[in-house]
Amino acid sequence: MSNFTRKSELLIPGGSYNRIKTAFMYGADVVYAGTPDMSLRVKAKVTLDEMAECIEYAHSIGKKIYLAVNLYTHNRDIARLPDFANTLKKLSPDGAIVADAGVFRYMRNHLPELPLHVSTQANVCSYETAMFWYDIGAKLCVLGREVSFEELKEIREKVAPDLRLETFIHGSMCMSYSGRCLISNFLTERSSNQGNCAHCCRWNYKLYARPREELIETGTIKEEAKKLGIDINSDTMKLFDFYLEEQERKGEFIEVCEDDRGAYLMNSRDLCLMPKLDKLLSIGIDSLKVEGRNKSEYYAGTTARAYRHAIDAFYNSPDNWNYVPYMNELNTLQNRGYTYGFFDGHLTHHAMNYETTRSDGNWRYAACVSNHTPDGIVLEMKNSFKQGDEIEFLAPSRFEPVKMKLNTIIDTKNNNKLERATVANKYVLVPYEDFIGYTKEEVINLLPVLSLSRVKIG
């Protein structure tokens, strides 16, 4: 099956009502989401009524929604499965994402018409495993993030042609195997496998050392080193060099460094396969997934926008495709630095950020369009901006942003002009005449409700 007959769908996360609508507006083919009622996603901010409305809306515009039912069941959870099944039947999504084999069996038996997708947390990393799920009724397998491109090609070639495959292309990476982490549960009693991860891998861990007795005896280390543990600070850290050696990599020493901000041993960079996107499209991967169910509508819209234009550009002219303009767009997002993850095989040290969890990116979410009035656009504030700032609006219908300089900012509560607007103002109006080079009608057409805007930092 050629890449032109098996085209990839773009799958964007939707953790709230507005995020779902925004993702579709900026080019998502499919949105995946969950509700606390079905997936134990305790941070989900979409009600069942809103989900029903979103599914109806998606179907009206020829798009799809997949719902997560990816809890891992204990005995106490089994009694809830009938309610989950009834909810799914009522909502009628385009697929249900399942991780637990027991949940899969129950849904297959009670909702045989519902397409079942196998979650990444089921660890599908080979064609034999994919075919196991296919044989018992799976319509799609979300492959583990540990799968390399060469493995992915082989899986595509060897599984049944009607088994759909999905792979991650963008988003946060987890230190644990396919996201199955116990660190958060152990330290905070917040389960990452039930949507409540505390992101312990991003925390600042203090490094301590216990000196070797022979070094103390020979006077190599100061008298204070006799303590059980030595706090590593600017006075003591010069006495030690710290290295890690993994048991299967004898002689390969990884230096562990710490400064006054601490050490970030488990902090992965974010996945970004934009430069490799043409390879994925060329082998006909059915669904390309962006991670980030708990991130903002700005993230959902910006990633959808960048990948939508990149995918369309490839299909329009594969030989002339260039990832650079779309990568530049993704670089405007706050991120921990980007990595290809396991795409090329084993990870390298470039996959990790050992220095800080502070985000890169020179732009921040400014506001979204809330309404159009006869005088201007009403913006819902997300971050502060001031007179004289240059702001970019992301038009859903084109790749080039709508740029303007903020000359006039009006507080909608009292019609006062503001030198600086903050989230405390909540809603402000920007006059149409400040959009130099655009008519009122062009601004309204280019920037519908929910359109996003960004402002440069610094």
PyMOL commands that set and color helices and strands:
alter all, ss='L'
color gray80, all
select helices_A, chain A and resi 17-25+36-39+48-60+75-78+81-91+101-110+120-122+127-135+149-158+177-179+183-188+192-194+200-202+213-217+223-226+237-239+274-282+297-316+318-320+324-330+349-351+423-425+432-434+440-446
alter helices_A, ss='H'
color red, helices_A
select strands_A, chain A and resi 9-13+30-33+64-68+95-98+116-118+140-142+164-171+208-209+230-231+243-245+253-255+270-272+287-290+338-339+363-372+376-381+385-386+390-394+402-405+410-411+420-421+427-431+452-456
alter strands_A, ss='S'
color yellow, strands_A
deselect
rebuild
show_as cartoon
